């Protein structure tokens, strides 16, 4: 193998590794931001209040055909 081919191969691999690392860091940051925004949405959601209907209402359904 020629030295110039070896040097270009090593530099190409180093560039690919740096690109993969940058992509991974970007993915991690994106996931952190999404988790933070979802956490805010979950906290902002209010739980459903208990129904104010009488306890006997809605216990049965009358069907007539």
N, CA, C and O atoms as a Maestro MAE file, in Angstrom:
{
 s_m_m2io_version
 :::
 2.0.0
}

f_m_ct {
 s_m_title
 :::
 protein
 m_atom[260] {
  # First column is atom index #
  i_m_mmod_type
  r_m_x_coord
  r_m_y_coord
  r_m_z_coord
  i_m_residue_number
  s_m_chain_name
  s_m_pdb_residue_name
  s_m_pdb_atom_name
  i_m_atomic_number
  :::
  1 25 0.839 -1.166 0.000 1 A "UNK " " N  " 7
  2 3 0.000 0.000 0.000 1 A "UNK " " CA " 6
  3 2 0.891 1.240 0.000 1 A "UNK " " C  " 6
  4 15 1.909 1.288 0.690 1 A "UNK " " O  " 8
  5 25 0.507 2.203 -0.756 2 A "UNK " " N  " 7
  6 3 1.261 3.445 -0.865 2 A "UNK " " CA " 6
  7 2 0.979 4.323 0.365 2 A "UNK " " C  " 6
  8 15 -0.119 4.289 0.922 2 A "UNK " " O  " 8
  9 25 1.973 5.099 0.775 3 A "UNK " " N  " 7
  10 3 1.847 5.971 1.951 3 A "UNK " " CA " 6
  11 2 0.743 7.005 1.745 3 A "UNK " " C  " 6
  12 15 -0.010 7.287 2.677 3 A "UNK " " O  " 8
  13 25 0.632 7.566 0.565 4 A "UNK " " N  " 7
  14 3 -0.397 8.582 0.320 4 A "UNK " " CA " 6
  15 2 -1.793 7.974 0.407 4 A "UNK " " C  " 6
  16 15 -2.714 8.608 0.922 4 A "UNK " " O  " 8
  17 25 -1.955 6.761 -0.089 5 A "UNK " " N  " 7
  18 3 -3.255 6.090 0.031 5 A "UNK " " CA " 6
  19 2 -3.579 5.793 1.487 5 A "UNK " " C  " 6
  20 15 -4.725 5.938 1.914 5 A "UNK " " O  " 8
  21 25 -2.572 5.376 2.250 6 A "UNK " " N  " 7
  22 3 -2.764 5.087 3.661 6 A "UNK " " CA " 6
  23 2 -3.136 6.351 4.419 6 A "UNK " " C  " 6
  24 15 -4.032 6.326 5.263 6 A "UNK " " O  " 8
  25 25 -2.466 7.442 4.132 7 A "UNK " " N  " 7
  26 3 -2.744 8.719 4.795 7 A "UNK " " CA " 6
  27 2 -4.144 9.201 4.478 7 A "UNK " " C  " 6
  28 15 -4.856 9.659 5.371 7 A "UNK " " O  " 8
  29 25 -4.551 9.107 3.225 8 A "UNK " " N  " 7
  30 3 -5.894 9.550 2.863 8 A "UNK " " CA " 6
  31 2 -6.949 8.639 3.479 8 A "UNK " " C  " 6
  32 15 -8.025 9.103 3.857 8 A "UNK " " O  " 8
  33 25 -6.652 7.360 3.581 9 A "UNK " " N  " 7
  34 3 -7.593 6.425 4.197 9 A "UNK " " CA " 6
  35 2 -7.764 6.730 5.686 9 A "UNK " " C  " 6
  36 15 -8.880 6.711 6.205 9 A "UNK " " O  " 8
  37 25 -6.670 7.006 6.359 10 A "UNK " " N  " 7
  38 3 -6.724 7.322 7.794 10 A "UNK " " CA " 6
  39 2 -7.464 8.639 8.017 10 A "UNK " " C  " 6
  40 15 -8.267 8.749 8.943 10 A "UNK " " O  " 8
  41 25 -7.202 9.624 7.187 11 A "UNK " " N  " 7
  42 3 -7.879 10.910 7.354 11 A "UNK " " CA " 6
  43 2 -9.368 10.783 7.041 11 A "UNK " " C  " 6
  44 15 -10.185 11.443 7.683 11 A "UNK " " O  " 8
  45 25 -9.732 9.959 6.082 12 A "UNK " " N  " 7
  46 3 -11.143 9.754 5.762 12 A "UNK " " CA " 6
  47 2 -11.848 9.048 6.923 12 A "UNK " " C  " 6
  48 15 -12.985 9.382 7.258 12 A "UNK " " O  " 8
  49 25 -11.177 8.080 7.531 13 A "UNK " " N  " 7
  50 3 -11.769 7.387 8.676 13 A "UNK " " CA " 6
  51 2 -11.909 8.321 9.870 13 A "UNK " " C  " 6
  52 15 -12.894 8.253 10.605 13 A "UNK " " O  " 8
  53 25 -10.932 9.183 10.060 14 A "UNK " " N  " 7
  54 3 -11.007 10.141 11.170 14 A "UNK " " CA " 6
  55 2 -12.144 11.129 10.942 14 A "UNK " " C  " 6
  56 15 -12.844 11.496 11.885 14 A "UNK " " O  " 8
  57 25 -12.332 11.560 9.710 15 A "UNK " " N  " 7
  58 3 -13.426 12.480 9.401 15 A "UNK " " CA " 6
  59 2 -14.781 11.790 9.593 15 A "UNK " " C  " 6
  60 15 -15.722 12.401 10.100 15 A "UNK " " O  " 8
  61 25 -14.877 10.539 9.196 16 A "UNK " " N  " 7
  62 3 -16.119 9.802 9.376 16 A "UNK " " CA " 6
  63 2 -16.419 9.599 10.857 16 A "UNK " " C  " 6
  64 15 -17.573 9.682 11.276 16 A "UNK " " O  " 8
  65 25 -15.387 9.334 11.644 17 A "UNK " " N  " 7
  66 3 -15.578 9.150 13.083 17 A "UNK " " CA " 6
  67 2 -16.008 10.460 13.734 17 A "UNK " " C  " 6
  68 15 -16.880 10.463 14.603 17 A "UNK " " O  " 8
  69 25 -15.404 11.571 13.322 18 A "UNK " " N  " 7
  70 3 -15.779 12.874 13.875 18 A "UNK " " CA " 6
  71 2 -17.217 13.219 13.490 18 A "UNK " " C  " 6
  72 15 -17.961 13.778 14.296 18 A "UNK " " O  " 8
  73 25 -17.599 12.892 12.280 19 A "UNK " " N  " 7
  74 3 -18.967 13.150 11.830 19 A "UNK " " CA " 6
  75 2 -19.962 12.301 12.611 19 A "UNK " " C  " 6
  76 15 -21.027 12.792 12.988 19 A "UNK " " O  " 8
  77 25 -19.637 11.054 12.855 20 A "UNK " " N  " 7
  78 3 -20.515 10.173 13.623 20 A "UNK " " CA " 6
  79 2 -20.649 10.665 15.063 20 A "UNK " " C  " 6
  80 15 -21.736 10.614 15.639 20 A "UNK " " O  " 8
  81 25 -19.563 11.132 15.636 21 A "UNK " " N  " 7
  82 3 -19.600 11.651 17.002 21 A "UNK " " CA " 6
  83 2 -20.462 12.909 17.071 21 A "UNK " " C  " 6
  84 15 -21.245 13.075 18.006 21 A "UNK " " O  " 8
  85 25 -20.320 13.792 16.088 22 A "UNK " " N  " 7
  86 3 -21.136 15.007 16.058 22 A "UNK " " CA " 6
  87 2 -22.618 14.658 15.909 22 A "UNK " " C  " 6
  88 15 -23.468 15.278 16.548 22 A "UNK " " O  " 8
  89 25 -22.924 13.683 15.080 23 A "UNK " " N  " 7
  90 3 -24.316 13.253 14.907 23 A "UNK " " CA " 6
  91 2 -24.874 12.679 16.199 23 A "UNK " " C  " 6
  92 15 -26.024 12.941 16.551 23 A "UNK " " O  " 8
  93 25 -24.077 11.906 16.899 24 A "UNK " " N  " 7
  94 3 -24.507 11.325 18.162 24 A "UNK " " CA " 6
  95 2 -24.761 12.404 19.209 24 A "UNK " " C  " 6
  96 15 -25.754 12.341 19.934 24 A "UNK " " O  " 8
  97 25 -23.884 13.381 19.293 25 A "UNK " " N  " 7
  98 3 -24.071 14.469 20.250 25 A "UNK " " CA " 6
  99 2 -25.317 15.281 19.914 25 A "UNK " " C  " 6
  100 15 -26.041 15.704 20.815 25 A "UNK " " O  " 8
  101 25 -25.570 15.499 18.642 26 A "UNK " " N  " 7
  102 3 -26.763 16.223 18.221 26 A "UNK " " CA " 6
  103 2 -28.019 15.432 18.566 26 A "UNK " " C  " 6
  104 15 -29.009 16.010 19.015 26 A "UNK " " O  " 8
  105 25 -27.989 14.137 18.364 27 A "UNK " " N  " 7
  106 3 -29.119 13.283 18.707 27 A "UNK " " CA " 6
  107 2 -29.397 13.322 20.206 27 A "UNK " " C  " 6
  108 15 -30.550 13.430 20.624 27 A "UNK " " O  " 8
  109 25 -28.351 13.236 21.009 28 A "UNK " " N  " 7
  110 3 -28.533 13.278 22.467 28 A "UNK " " CA " 6
  111 2 -29.155 14.600 22.907 28 A "UNK " " C  " 6
  112 15 -30.055 14.619 23.746 28 A "UNK " " O  " 8
  113 25 -28.675 15.699 22.340 29 A "UNK " " N  " 7
  114 3 -29.208 17.017 22.706 29 A "UNK " " CA " 6
  115 2 -30.664 17.137 22.275 29 A "UNK " " C  " 6
  116 15 -31.485 17.695 23.004 29 A "UNK " " O  " 8
  117 25 -30.985 16.621 21.104 30 A "UNK " " N  " 7
  118 3 -32.364 16.654 20.625 30 A "UNK " " CA " 6
  119 2 -33.274 15.858 21.546 30 A "UNK " " C  " 6
  120 15 -34.375 16.306 21.867 30 A "UNK " " O  " 8
  121 25 -32.830 14.686 21.972 31 A "UNK " " N  " 7
  122 3 -33.626 13.862 22.879 31 A "UNK " " CA " 6
  123 2 -33.810 14.543 24.240 31 A "UNK " " C  " 6
  124 15 -34.879 14.445 24.842 31 A "UNK " " O  " 8
  125 25 -32.778 15.226 24.720 32 A "UNK " " N  " 7
  126 3 -32.894 15.949 25.992 32 A "UNK " " CA " 6
  127 2 -33.924 17.069 25.878 32 A "UNK " " C  " 6
  128 15 -34.738 17.259 26.782 32 A "UNK " " O  " 8
  129 25 -33.892 17.813 24.768 33 A "UNK " " N  " 7
  130 3 -34.845 18.900 24.576 33 A "UNK " " CA " 6
  131 2 -36.267 18.374 24.450 33 A "UNK " " C  " 6
  132 15 -37.198 18.974 24.988 33 A "UNK " " O  " 8
  133 25 -36.445 17.267 23.749 34 A "UNK " " N  " 7
  134 3 -37.771 16.683 23.625 34 A "UNK " " CA " 6
  135 2 -38.282 16.189 24.979 34 A "UNK " " C  " 6
  136 15 -39.460 16.356 25.296 34 A "UNK " " O  " 8
  137 25 -37.417 15.595 25.761 35 A "UNK " " N  " 7
  138 3 -37.825 15.119 27.086 35 A "UNK " " CA " 6
  139 2 -38.230 16.294 27.976 35 A "UNK " " C  " 6
  140 15 -39.192 16.196 28.738 35 A "UNK " " O  " 8
  141 25 -37.498 17.399 27.880 36 A "UNK " " N  " 7
  142 3 -37.835 18.569 28.684 36 A "UNK " " CA " 6
  143 2 -39.172 19.161 28.254 36 A "UNK " " C  " 6
  144 15 -39.968 19.564 29.102 36 A "UNK " " O  " 8
  145 25 -39.427 19.218 26.955 37 A "UNK " " N  " 7
  146 3 -40.693 19.792 26.494 37 A "UNK " " CA " 6
  147 2 -41.868 18.878 26.827 37 A "UNK " " C  " 6
  148 15 -42.951 19.360 27.156 37 A "UNK " " O  " 8
  149 25 -41.666 17.576 26.745 38 A "UNK " " N  " 7
  150 3 -42.725 16.633 27.108 38 A "UNK " " CA " 6
  151 2 -43.009 16.720 28.604 38 A "UNK " " C  " 6
  152 15 -44.162 16.646 29.027 38 A "UNK " " O  " 8
  153 25 -41.956 16.878 29.401 39 A "UNK " " N  " 7
  154 3 -42.146 17.016 30.840 39 A "UNK " " CA " 6
  155 2 -42.982 18.233 31.172 39 A "UNK " " C  " 6
  156 15 -43.836 18.182 32.056 39 A "UNK " " O  " 8
  157 25 -42.740 19.332 30.465 40 A "UNK " " N  " 7
  158 3 -43.540 20.535 30.673 40 A "UNK " " CA " 6
  159 2 -44.983 20.335 30.280 40 A "UNK " " C  " 6
  160 15 -45.886 20.827 30.956 40 A "UNK " " O  " 8
  161 25 -45.212 19.616 29.193 41 A "UNK " " N  " 7
  162 3 -46.591 19.349 28.766 41 A "UNK " " CA " 6
  163 2 -47.319 18.448 29.747 41 A "UNK " " C  " 6
  164 15 -48.502 18.643 30.023 41 A "UNK " " O  " 8
  165 25 -46.611 17.467 30.269 42 A "UNK " " N  " 7
  166 3 -47.244 16.554 31.229 42 A "UNK " " CA " 6
  167 2 -47.602 17.308 32.506 42 A "UNK " " C  " 6
  168 15 -48.668 17.080 33.079 42 A "UNK " " O  " 8
  169 25 -46.733 18.193 32.953 43 A "UNK " " N  " 7
  170 3 -47.018 18.965 34.157 43 A "UNK " " CA " 6
  171 2 -48.153 19.952 33.925 43 A "UNK " " C  " 6
  172 15 -48.926 20.242 34.838 43 A "UNK " " O  " 8
  173 25 -48.253 20.472 32.697 44 A "UNK " " N  " 7
  174 3 -49.295 21.446 32.398 44 A "UNK " " CA " 6
  175 2 -50.667 20.791 32.272 44 A "UNK " " C  " 6
  176 15 -51.687 21.449 32.474 44 A "UNK " " O  " 8
  177 25 -50.700 19.523 31.944 45 A "UNK " " N  " 7
  178 3 -51.979 18.827 31.794 45 A "UNK " " CA " 6
  179 2 -52.613 18.667 33.163 45 A "UNK " " C  " 6
  180 15 -51.981 18.199 34.111 45 A "UNK " " O  " 8
  181 25 -53.861 19.059 33.244 46 A "UNK " " N  " 7
  182 3 -54.566 18.917 34.517 46 A "UNK " " CA " 6
  183 2 -55.274 17.572 34.543 46 A "UNK " " C  " 6
  184 15 -55.815 17.137 33.527 46 A "UNK " " O  " 8
  185 25 -55.278 16.924 35.671 47 A "UNK " " N  " 7
  186 3 -55.991 15.640 35.744 47 A "UNK " " CA " 6
  187 2 -57.497 15.862 35.614 47 A "UNK " " C  " 6
  188 15 -58.020 16.904 36.010 47 A "UNK " " O  " 8
  189 25 -58.164 14.896 35.069 48 A "UNK " " N  " 7
  190 3 -59.617 14.994 34.903 48 A "UNK " " CA " 6
  191 2 -60.273 15.026 36.278 48 A "UNK " " C  " 6
  192 15 -59.926 14.250 37.168 48 A "UNK " " O  " 8
  193 25 -61.215 15.925 36.431 49 A "UNK " " N  " 7
  194 3 -61.897 16.014 37.722 49 A "UNK " " CA " 6
  195 2 -62.930 14.895 37.833 49 A "UNK " " C  " 6
  196 15 -63.380 14.337 36.832 49 A "UNK " " O  " 8
  197 25 -63.281 14.590 39.046 50 A "UNK " " N  " 7
  198 3 -64.269 13.544 39.284 50 A "UNK " " CA " 6
  199 2 -65.614 14.013 38.728 50 A "UNK " " C  " 6
  200 15 -65.935 15.197 38.818 50 A "UNK " " O  " 8
  201 25 -66.392 13.113 38.162 51 A "UNK " " N  " 7
  202 3 -67.686 13.524 37.608 51 A "UNK " " CA " 6
  203 2 -68.606 14.040 38.711 51 A "UNK " " C  " 6
  204 15 -68.608 13.536 39.834 51 A "UNK " " O  " 8
  205 25 -69.385 15.054 38.357 52 A "UNK " " N  " 7
  206 3 -70.302 15.628 39.349 52 A "UNK " " CA " 6
  207 2 -71.713 15.075 39.198 52 A "UNK " " C  " 6
  208 15 -72.653 15.620 39.777 52 A "UNK " " O  " 8
  209 25 -71.875 14.010 38.436 53 A "UNK " " N  " 7
  210 3 -73.179 13.388 38.263 53 A "UNK " " CA " 6
  211 2 -73.548 12.578 39.502 53 A "UNK " " C  " 6
  212 15 -72.674 12.176 40.270 53 A "UNK " " O  " 8
  213 25 -74.837 12.343 39.692 54 A "UNK " " N  " 7
  214 3 -75.257 11.478 40.807 54 A "UNK " " CA " 6
  215 2 -74.717 10.063 40.606 54 A "UNK " " C  " 6
  216 15 -74.494 9.646 39.470 54 A "UNK " " O  " 8
  217 25 -74.506 9.320 41.692 55 A "UNK " " N  " 7
  218 3 -73.891 7.990 41.565 55 A "UNK " " CA " 6
  219 2 -74.736 6.979 40.790 55 A "UNK " " C  " 6
  220 15 -74.195 6.003 40.269 55 A "UNK " " O  " 8
  221 25 -76.058 7.195 40.702 56 A "UNK " " N  " 7
  222 3 -76.895 6.234 39.991 56 A "UNK " " CA " 6
  223 2 -76.985 6.540 38.490 56 A "UNK " " C  " 6
  224 15 -77.507 5.721 37.734 56 A "UNK " " O  " 8
  225 25 -76.508 7.657 38.062 57 A "UNK " " N  " 7
  226 3 -76.622 8.049 36.656 57 A "UNK " " CA " 6
  227 2 -75.525 7.383 35.829 57 A "UNK " " C  " 6
  228 15 -74.346 7.460 36.172 57 A "UNK " " O  " 8
  229 25 -75.918 6.737 34.748 58 A "UNK " " N  " 7
  230 3 -74.968 6.123 33.834 58 A "UNK " " CA " 6
  231 2 -74.565 4.709 34.181 58 A "UNK " " C  " 6
  232 15 -73.635 4.171 33.580 58 A "UNK " " O  " 8
  233 25 -75.240 4.093 35.134 59 A "UNK " " N  " 7
  234 3 -74.889 2.717 35.505 59 A "UNK " " CA " 6
  235 2 -75.471 1.683 34.569 59 A "UNK " " C  " 6
  236 15 -74.962 0.565 34.490 59 A "UNK " " O  " 8
  237 25 -76.534 2.036 33.853 60 A "UNK " " N  " 7
  238 3 -77.144 1.093 32.915 60 A "UNK " " CA " 6
  239 2 -77.566 1.833 31.665 60 A "UNK " " C  " 6
  240 15 -77.752 3.050 31.670 60 A "UNK " " O  " 8
  241 25 -77.715 1.071 30.591 61 A "UNK " " N  " 7
  242 3 -78.136 1.638 29.319 61 A "UNK " " CA " 6
  243 2 -79.383 0.881 28.875 61 A "UNK " " C  " 6
  244 15 -79.374 -0.347 28.792 61 A "UNK " " O  " 8
  245 25 -80.452 1.616 28.593 62 A "UNK " " N  " 7
  246 3 -81.692 1.000 28.125 62 A "UNK " " CA " 6
  247 2 -81.705 1.022 26.600 62 A "UNK " " C  " 6
  248 15 -81.593 2.080 25.980 62 A "UNK " " O  " 8
  249 25 -81.844 -0.154 26.011 63 A "UNK " " N  " 7
  250 3 -81.892 -0.269 24.564 63 A "UNK " " CA " 6
  251 2 -83.271 -0.780 24.152 63 A "UNK " " C  " 6
  252 15 -83.760 -1.777 24.684 63 A "UNK " " O  " 8
  253 25 -83.882 -0.095 23.211 64 A "UNK " " N  " 7
  254 3 -85.175 -0.518 22.679 64 A "UNK " " CA " 6
  255 2 -85.061 -0.565 21.173 64 A "UNK " " C  " 6
  256 15 -84.651 0.408 20.539 64 A "UNK " " O  " 8
  257 25 -85.425 -1.699 20.602 65 A "UNK " " N  " 7
  258 3 -85.327 -1.841 19.154 65 A "UNK " " CA " 6
  259 2 -86.707 -1.939 18.573 65 A "UNK " " C  " 6
  260 15 -86.858 -2.065 17.358 65 A "UNK " " O  " 8
  :::
 }
 m_bond[259] {
  # First column is bond index #
  i_m_from
  i_m_to
  i_m_order
  :::
  1 1 2 1
  2 2 3 1
  3 3 4 2
  4 3 5 1
  5 5 6 1
  6 6 7 1
  7 7 8 2
  8 7 9 1
  9 9 10 1
  10 10 11 1
  11 11 12 2
  12 11 13 1
  13 13 14 1
  14 14 15 1
  15 15 16 2
  16 15 17 1
  17 17 18 1
  18 18 19 1
  19 19 20 2
  20 19 21 1
  21 21 22 1
  22 22 23 1
  23 23 24 2
  24 23 25 1
  25 25 26 1
  26 26 27 1
  27 27 28 2
  28 27 29 1
  29 29 30 1
  30 30 31 1
  31 31 32 2
  32 31 33 1
  33 33 34 1
  34 34 35 1
  35 35 36 2
  36 35 37 1
  37 37 38 1
  38 38 39 1
  39 39 40 2
  40 39 41 1
  41 41 42 1
  42 42 43 1
  43 43 44 2
  44 43 45 1
  45 45 46 1
  46 46 47 1
  47 47 48 2
  48 47 49 1
  49 49 50 1
  50 50 51 1
  51 51 52 2
  52 51 53 1
  53 53 54 1
  54 54 55 1
  55 55 56 2
  56 55 57 1
  57 57 58 1
  58 58 59 1
  59 59 60 2
  60 59 61 1
  61 61 62 1
  62 62 63 1
  63 63 64 2
  64 63 65 1
  65 65 66 1
  66 66 67 1
  67 67 68 2
  68 67 69 1
  69 69 70 1
  70 70 71 1
  71 71 72 2
  72 71 73 1
  73 73 74 1
  74 74 75 1
  75 75 76 2
  76 75 77 1
  77 77 78 1
  78 78 79 1
  79 79 80 2
  80 79 81 1
  81 81 82 1
  82 82 83 1
  83 83 84 2
  84 83 85 1
  85 85 86 1
  86 86 87 1
  87 87 88 2
  88 87 89 1
  89 89 90 1
  90 90 91 1
  91 91 92 2
  92 91 93 1
  93 93 94 1
  94 94 95 1
  95 95 96 2
  96 95 97 1
  97 97 98 1
  98 98 99 1
  99 99 100 2
  100 99 101 1
  101 101 102 1
  102 102 103 1
  103 103 104 2
  104 103 105 1
  105 105 106 1
  106 106 107 1
  107 107 108 2
  108 107 109 1
  109 109 110 1
  110 110 111 1
  111 111 112 2
  112 111 113 1
  113 113 114 1
  114 114 115 1
  115 115 116 2
  116 115 117 1
  117 117 118 1
  118 118 119 1
  119 119 120 2
  120 119 121 1
  121 121 122 1
  122 122 123 1
  123 123 124 2
  124 123 125 1
  125 125 126 1
  126 126 127 1
  127 127 128 2
  128 127 129 1
  129 129 130 1
  130 130 131 1
  131 131 132 2
  132 131 133 1
  133 133 134 1
  134 134 135 1
  135 135 136 2
  136 135 137 1
  137 137 138 1
  138 138 139 1
  139 139 140 2
  140 139 141 1
  141 141 142 1
  142 142 143 1
  143 143 144 2
  144 143 145 1
  145 145 146 1
  146 146 147 1
  147 147 148 2
  148 147 149 1
  149 149 150 1
  150 150 151 1
  151 151 152 2
  152 151 153 1
  153 153 154 1
  154 154 155 1
  155 155 156 2
  156 155 157 1
  157 157 158 1
  158 158 159 1
  159 159 160 2
  160 159 161 1
  161 161 162 1
  162 162 163 1
  163 163 164 2
  164 163 165 1
  165 165 166 1
  166 166 167 1
  167 167 168 2
  168 167 169 1
  169 169 170 1
  170 170 171 1
  171 171 172 2
  172 171 173 1
  173 173 174 1
  174 174 175 1
  175 175 176 2
  176 175 177 1
  177 177 178 1
  178 178 179 1
  179 179 180 2
  180 179 181 1
  181 181 182 1
  182 182 183 1
  183 183 184 2
  184 183 185 1
  185 185 186 1
  186 186 187 1
  187 187 188 2
  188 187 189 1
  189 189 190 1
  190 190 191 1
  191 191 192 2
  192 191 193 1
  193 193 194 1
  194 194 195 1
  195 195 196 2
  196 195 197 1
  197 197 198 1
  198 198 199 1
  199 199 200 2
  200 199 201 1
  201 201 202 1
  202 202 203 1
  203 203 204 2
  204 203 205 1
  205 205 206 1
  206 206 207 1
  207 207 208 2
  208 207 209 1
  209 209 210 1
  210 210 211 1
  211 211 212 2
  212 211 213 1
  213 213 214 1
  214 214 215 1
  215 215 216 2
  216 215 217 1
  217 217 218 1
  218 218 219 1
  219 219 220 2
  220 219 221 1
  221 221 222 1
  222 222 223 1
  223 223 224 2
  224 223 225 1
  225 225 226 1
  226 226 227 1
  227 227 228 2
  228 227 229 1
  229 229 230 1
  230 230 231 1
  231 231 232 2
  232 231 233 1
  233 233 234 1
  234 234 235 1
  235 235 236 2
  236 235 237 1
  237 237 238 1
  238 238 239 1
  239 239 240 2
  240 239 241 1
  241 241 242 1
  242 242 243 1
  243 243 244 2
  244 243 245 1
  245 245 246 1
  246 246 247 1
  247 247 248 2
  248 247 249 1
  249 249 250 1
  250 250 251 1
  251 251 252 2
  252 251 253 1
  253 253 254 1
  254 254 255 1
  255 255 256 2
  256 255 257 1
  257 257 258 1
  258 258 259 1
  259 259 260 2
  :::
 }
}
